[in-house]
Amino acid sequence: MTLSVILLTRAGLLMRSLLLLGHVEPGVRPPSNHVVTMFVSPTGARFDNNPRALAVYWDQLLEGVRAIPGVEAASLSNSLPPDRWAFIDGYEIDNKPLPVGSAHPLVPVPAVSYDYFRTLGVPLLRGRWFDRRDTANSPGVAVISETMARRHFAGENPIGKVVRNPHGKGEVVGVVGDVKHYGLDSEPRAELFMPAWQQPLNGMALIVRTASDPKGFVASIRREVLAVDAEQPIFDVSAMVDVVSRSVFLPRVSMLLLMAFAVSALLLAVVGIYGVVSYTVTQRTRELGVRMALGADAASTLRLVLGKSMLLVAGGTVCGLIASMAMTRAMSGLLYGVSPLDPVVFLGVSLMLATAGFVASLIPARRATRVDPIVALRVQ
C-alpha cells in the first residue's frame, strides 16, 4: 500500500503537470493545427559565402509557397517555438553600460523573415514588425520581446534604441509578445529578433499557415520548394501541433512509465489485501462461528472483518503519504504549475486506495458473514 501511494502520487502530479502544459500558449496565436513547418537547407557552391544568392533563393521560395491556394501566410526562421532555438548571443545597449565586472547578458537571436510575426500571430505591442524595407542594404534593425523591453526599458520607449551583438547593430523598431523557445514549461525570456535578409542563413524553417488541415498542403509546398531548386534537401516536415506535442514528449513518457508502475503496485496491493483478509477469515472461522452462535449478526461480523482490514489500508496509505511528502524535493524540478504537495492529487490517491482496499476486503468479509455456526464449531 505504501509503495502504491508513492507511485500513484508521483504519477498524479506528473499527469496534472502535463495537463497544465497542454494549455500553455507558446506565444503564437493561430491554431496549431493550421500551421505546417519544414526545414530547408540550401547547399552547393553557388550559396557558399554568397548572401545575395541565399536571399534570392529564399525570396523565390516564399513567393512560390504564398501563391498556393489556401496558404494564408508563409515565413522563414532559424528558430521554432516552443523549444527550438538556433543561436544565443551576448548583446549590449547603447547608452546603457553594464555594471563593472558584469558579463554580457545572453539571449536567443532568431533570424526571421519579415512575415514571421504575422504567420505565427505574434502580437505587435509597439512600433512595427520587419517589412520589405529591411534588406541587406538597409540600416540594421531589430525587434525585441516584451520581456526584454521590460528588463531594459521600463518606463521608457525602446523604439529607436540601438542594440549591438556579434552580428552587428540594430535599431529597435518594434516590441512583440513573448515567444517560448525554451520549452512550454519555461518562464518568458528576453529575445532579440533580427531580420533574416540582413544576415541570410543556409538552414531555415519554412513556416506556413493554411486555411485548413495543413497536412493536405504538404505535397503542394514540397513541389513549390523543389521547383525553385530540386537539389535542395527538405526534412522534418511536421504540423505545428506535432511540434508542440513533441516538446512535451519526455514528461509524457515519464508520466506513462510512472502510471504503469503505479497501476501494477495498486493491483499487487489489492491482490495482497484480498489474500490477507481471506486467510484471516479462514483462520478465524471457529471464532466467527462462536460469535454468531452467541448472537452476533451479519452486520457486526462484517464490521469486525472490514475494520481490521481497513486499518491495514489506512496504515499503508498514511505511511505512503508521509514518504511522498518527504520525497517532494526530488519531484519539484519535473513539475509545471503544480505543487509537489498538491492537495488534489494526495486526496485523490488516498480516496482511490481506500476504495480499492475496501473492495478487496469486502468479498472475503461477506464470506465471513455466511459462516454456519454449527459447521464452524466442528472445524478442528
C-alpha positions in Angstrom: 0.0 0.0 0.0 2.8 2.4 0.8 4.6 1.7 -2.5 1.3 2.2 -4.3 0.7 5.6 -2.6 4.2 6.8 -3.5 3.9 5.8 -7.2 0.4 7.0 -7.6 1.1 10.4 -6.1 4.1 10.8 -8.4 2.1 9.7 -11.5 -0.8 12.0 -10.5 1.5 15.0 -10.1 3.0 14.4 -13.5 -0.4 14.0 -15.0 -1.7 17.3 -13.6 1.5 19.0 -14.8 1.2 17.5 -18.3 -2.5 18.7 -18.5 -1.4 22.2 -17.5 1.4 22.2 -20.1 -1.2 21.3 -22.7 -2.9 24.6 -22.1 0.2 26.7 -22.2 0.5 29.1 -25.1 3.9 29.1 -26.8 3.4 32.7 -27.7 1.8 32.1 -31.1 -1.9 32.8 -31.8 -3.1 30.8 -34.9 -4.5 27.3 -34.3 -1.5 25.0 -34.2 -3.4 22.6 -36.4 -3.4 25.2 -39.2 0.4 25.6 -39.4 2.9 23.3 -41.0 6.7 23.5 -40.7 9.6 22.0 -42.6 13.4 22.7 -42.7 15.1 23.6 -45.9 18.9 23.8 -46.1 20.2 25.1 -49.5 23.7 23.8 -50.2 26.0 24.0 -53.1 28.9 26.1 -54.5 26.6 28.9 -55.6 25.5 29.6 -52.0 28.9 29.4 -50.3 29.8 32.8 -49.0 27.1 34.3 -51.2 24.4 36.1 -49.1 22.8 37.6 -52.2 22.2 34.2 -53.7 20.7 32.9 -50.5 18.4 35.9 -50.3 17.3 35.4 -53.9 16.6 31.7 -53.2 14.6 32.4 -50.1 12.6 35.1 -51.9 11.7 32.8 -54.7 10.8 30.0 -52.3 8.4 32.2 -50.3 6.9 33.7 -53.4 6.0 30.3 -54.7 4.6 29.0 -51.4 2.5 32.0 -50.9 0.9 31.6 -54.3 -0.5 28.2 -53.3 -4.4 28.4 -52.9 -5.3 28.1 -49.3 -2.0 29.4 -47.9 -2.6 32.4 -45.7 1.0 33.3 -44.8 4.5 31.9 -45.1 7.8 32.9 -43.5 11.2 31.7 -42.5 13.1 31.4 -39.2 16.2 29.7 -37.9 14.3 29.0 -34.6 10.9 27.4 -34.0 8.8 27.6 -30.8 8.2 26.1 -28.4 11.7 24.6 -27.8 13.9 25.0 -30.8 16.3 27.9 -30.9 19.4 28.3 -33.1 21.7 31.0 -31.8 22.4 32.6 -28.4 24.5 35.7 -28.4 25.5 38.4 -26.0 24.3 41.9 -26.5 24.7 45.5 -25.2 22.6 48.5 -25.5 23.9 51.9 -26.4 23.9 54.4 -23.5 23.2 51.6 -21.1 26.6 50.4 -19.9 26.9 47.2 -17.9 27.9 47.3 -14.3 31.7 46.9 -13.9 32.7 43.2 -13.9 29.3 42.1 -15.3 29.2 39.6 -18.2 27.2 40.4 -21.3 23.7 39.0 -21.0 22.8 36.2 -23.4 19.6 35.9 -25.3 18.3 33.8 -28.2 18.7 35.7 -31.5 16.1 34.3 -34.0 16.7 35.4 -37.6 13.2 35.7 -39.2 11.7 36.9 -42.4 9.5 39.9 -42.5 6.2 37.9 -42.4 7.2 35.7 -39.4 5.2 37.5 -36.8 2.1 37.6 -38.9 2.4 34.0 -39.8 2.5 32.8 -36.2 0.3 35.6 -34.9 2.9 37.0 -32.5 1.2 40.3 -31.2 2.8 43.6 -32.0 2.9 45.7 -28.8 4.8 48.8 -30.0 6.4 50.1 -33.2 6.4 47.8 -36.3 7.3 44.4 -37.5 10.0 43.8 -40.1 9.0 44.5 -43.6 10.4 44.6 -47.2 12.4 47.7 -46.4 14.7 45.6 -44.1 17.2 44.3 -46.7 20.9 43.6 -46.7 21.5 47.2 -48.0 19.3 49.0 -45.4 20.3 50.1 -41.9 20.3 47.3 -39.3 17.1 46.9 -37.3 15.9 44.7 -34.5 12.7 43.6 -32.8 12.7 42.8 -29.1 10.4 40.7 -26.9 8.2 42.1 -24.2 10.4 40.7 -21.5 13.5 42.3 -23.0 11.7 45.6 -23.2 10.5 45.4 -19.6 14.0 44.4 -18.4 15.9 47.2 -20.1 13.4 50.0 -20.9 11.0 50.1 -18.0 9.2 53.4 -18.1 10.7 54.5 -21.4 10.2 53.9 -25.1 12.6 51.3 -26.6 11.8 52.3 -30.2 14.9 53.9 -31.7 17.4 52.4 -29.2 20.4 50.6 -30.6 21.2 47.1 -29.6 24.6 45.6 -30.6 25.5 41.9 -30.8 28.3 39.9 -32.6 26.4 40.1 -35.8 26.3 43.9 -35.8 24.0 46.6 -34.5 20.3 47.1 -35.0 17.9 49.9 -34.2 14.9 48.7 -32.3 11.8 49.2 -34.5 9.3 47.1 -32.6 8.3 45.2 -29.5 6.4 41.9 -29.7 4.8 39.5 -27.3 7.0 36.8 -25.7 7.6 33.6 -27.7 8.7 30.5 -25.9 11.8 29.0 -27.4 13.0 27.2 -24.2 10.0 24.9 -23.8 6.4 25.3 -22.7 7.4 24.9 -19.0 9.9 27.8 -19.1 9.3 31.4 -18.0 9.3 34.1 -20.7 12.8 35.2 -21.5 14.3 38.2 -23.3 14.7 37.7 -27.1 16.3 39.7 -29.8 14.8 39.2 -33.3 17.0 40.0 -36.4 15.8 40.3 -40.0 16.9 37.2 -41.9 17.6 39.2 -45.1 20.3 41.3 -43.3 22.1 38.1 -42.5 20.9 35.3 -44.8 21.4 31.7 -43.4 21.6 28.4 -45.1 19.3 26.3 -42.8 15.9 27.8 -42.1 12.5 26.5 -41.0 9.7 27.2 -43.5 6.6 28.1 -41.6 3.3 28.0 -43.5 -0.2 29.0 -42.1 -3.1 27.4 -44.0 -6.8 27.9 -44.1 -7.5 24.2 -43.3 -5.7 21.0 -42.3 -2.0 21.7 -43.2 -1.2 18.1 -43.9 -3.2 18.4 -47.1 -0.8 21.2 -48.3 2.5 19.4 -47.7 2.7 17.9 -51.2 2.0 21.3 -52.8 4.5 23.0 -50.6 7.1 20.4 -51.5 6.5 20.9 -55.2 7.0 24.7 -54.9 10.2 24.3 -52.9 11.6 21.8 -55.3 10.5 24.0 -58.3 13.0 26.6 -57.1 15.8 24.2 -56.8 15.2 20.4 -57.0 18.6 19.6 -55.4 17.9 21.2 -52.1 17.0 18.9 -49.2 13.7 19.2 -47.3 13.4 17.4 -43.9 11.5 17.3 -40.6 8.1 18.1 -42.2 5.6 18.5 -39.2 2.3 20.1 -38.4 2.8 22.7 -35.7 0.5 20.7 -33.4 3.0 17.8 -33.6 5.9 20.1 -32.9 4.2 21.3 -29.7 3.3 17.7 -28.8 6.9 16.5 -29.2 8.1 19.3 -26.9 6.3 17.5 -24.0 7.4 14.0 -25.1 9.7 13.4 -22.1 7.2 14.5 -19.4 4.5 12.3 -21.2 6.8 9.3 -21.2 7.8 9.8 -17.6 4.1 10.0 -16.6 3.2 6.9 -18.6 6.0 4.9 -17.0 5.2 6.0 -13.5 1.5 5.3 -14.2 2.3 1.8 -15.4 4.3 1.1 -12.2 1.7 2.7 -10.0 -1.2 0.6 -11.5 0.9 -2.5 -11.1 1.7 -1.7 -7.5 -2.0 -0.9 -6.9 -3.1 -4.3 -8.4 -0.5 -6.1 -6.3 -1.7 -4.2 -3.2 -5.4 -5.2 -3.9 -4.5 -8.8 -4.5 -2.4 -8.8 -1.3 -5.2 -7.3 0.8 -7.7 -9.8 -0.6 -5.3 -12.7 0.1 -4.6 -11.5 3.7 -8.2 -10.9 4.5 -9.2 -14.3 3.0 -6.5 -16.1 5.0 -7.6 -14.2 8.2 -11.2 -15.2 7.7 -10.2 -18.9 7.2 -8.0 -18.8 10.4 -10.8 -17.2 12.4 -13.6 -19.5 11.2 -14.1 -21.0 14.7 -14.1 -17.6 16.4 -16.6 -16.2 13.9 -18.8 -19.3 14.4 -18.7 -18.8 18.2 -19.6 -15.1 17.9 -22.5 -15.9 15.6 -23.7 -18.7 17.9 -23.7 -16.2 20.7 -25.9 -13.8 18.8 -23.6 -11.7 16.6 -25.4 -10.7 13.4 -24.1 -10.4 9.9 -23.6 -6.6 10.1 -21.4 -6.8 13.2 -19.3 -9.6 11.7 -18.9 -7.6 8.5 -17.8 -4.5 10.5 -15.3 -6.6 12.5 -13.6 -8.1 9.5 -13.7 -4.9 7.4 -12.5 -2.8 10.4 -9.3 -4.7 10.8 -8.5 -4.9 7.1 -9.2 -1.1 6.7 -6.7 -0.5 9.5 -4.1 -2.1 7.3 -5.2 0.0 4.3 -5.1 3.2 6.4 -1.7 2.4 7.8 -0.2 1.8 4.4 -1.8 4.9 3.0 -0.5 7.1 5.8 3.0 5.7 5.5 2.9 6.3 1.8 1.7 9.9 2.1 4.4 10.6 4.6 7.1 9.1 2.3 5.7 11.0 -0.7 5.9 14.3 1.2 9.5 13.5 2.3 10.4 13.0 -1.4 9.0 16.2 -2.8 12.3 17.9 -3.4 13.3 15.2 -6.0 10.0 15.8 -7.8 9.8 19.6 -7.9 12.0 20.0 -11.0 9.8 17.8 -13.1 6.5 19.7 -12.4 4.9 22.7 -14.1 2.2 24.8 -12.3 1.7 22.1 -9.7 2.9 22.0 -6.1 4.8 18.8 -5.1 2.3 18.7 -2.2 -0.8 19.3 -4.4 -3.8 18.5 -2.1 -6.0 17.4 -5.0 -3.5 14.7 -6.0 -2.9 13.5 -2.4 -6.6 13.4 -1.6 -7.5 11.7 -4.8 -4.9 9.0 -4.3 -6.0 8.4 -0.7 -9.6 8.0 -1.8 -8.6 5.7 -4.6 -6.6 3.4 -2.4 -9.3 3.5 0.3 -11.9 2.4 -2.3 -9.6 -0.3 -3.7 -8.8 -1.6 -0.2 -12.5 -1.6 0.7 -13.5 -3.6 -2.4 -10.6 -6.0 -1.9 -11.7 -6.6 1.7 -15.4 -6.7 1.1 -15.5 -10.1 -0.8 -13.9 -12.2 1.9 -15.6 -10.2 4.6 -19.0 -11.0 3.1 -18.0 -14.7 3.1 -17.4 -14.4 6.8 -21.0 -13.4 7.4 -22.2 -16.6 5.8 -20.3 -18.9 8.2 -22.7 -21.5 9.6 -22.0 -21.6 13.4 -22.6 -25.4 13.6 -20.2 -26.1 10.8 -17.6 -23.6 12.1 -17.6 -25.2 15.6 -16.9 -28.6 14.1 -13.7 -27.3 12.4 -10.7 -28.7 14.2 
